[in-house]
Amino acid sequence: MPVPPQLVRLEPQTGTAFVLLGGARLRIVATESEQVADVALFARYDHADSFSPGRTMDYNERLIPQIGDVLYSNRSTPLARVVADTAGVHDLLLTPCSRVMFERRGQLNHPSCHENLSRALGTFGLGEDDVLATLNVFMDVRVEGNAINVYPPASRVDDYFELQAQTDLVVAMCACSSELTNNGRCKSVGYLIYP
């Protein structure tokens, strides 16, 4: 009898990276309400083939991914498909928060998603310049007129968003480090991998 996957919990403002084989599923779980998870995707054997929010929005003809939608790479490679979603609100527009972003706000030495993702991806030979875009799971970003506004995340405890890899992937994921993005307090997120 197969052993059920164990929930891995990412503490606030931390990240990880791992291989997700083609056909396997990654479930991102809200272990606490109103917390975003930034997710970066790379083809396992060609890291230059990485997640493209622009192509994903273009090919799916929508700003927010829905069940059945495919996440595409910069080379139009299908990387993953959305197979389950209980929250329904996610972001493809904004890049991961960075040290420079916090410095512009006057917050020095603040943890950032960009640093956490880059650090985790170092195991795979990837670095800061490789982390260009993320899928921001549970993040509520709205285009209102000509403005981009960030609202508290849509997630409640036990909400989840699940992807199925369409090819072998390197995945990096972090619990978002921006208090503003997470309704004032950074919290944990979790994930499970179903082979």
Secondary structure, DSSP 8 states (H G I E B T S, - for coil): -------EEE-TT-EEEEEE-TT-EEEEE-SSSS--EEEEEEETTEEEEEB-HHHHHHHHTSSS--TT-EEEBTT--EEEEEEEESS--EESS-----HHHHHHTT-TT---HHHHHHHHHGGGT--GGG----EEET-EEEEETTEEEEE-----TT-EEEEEESS-EEEEEEE---TTTTTTS---EEEEEE-
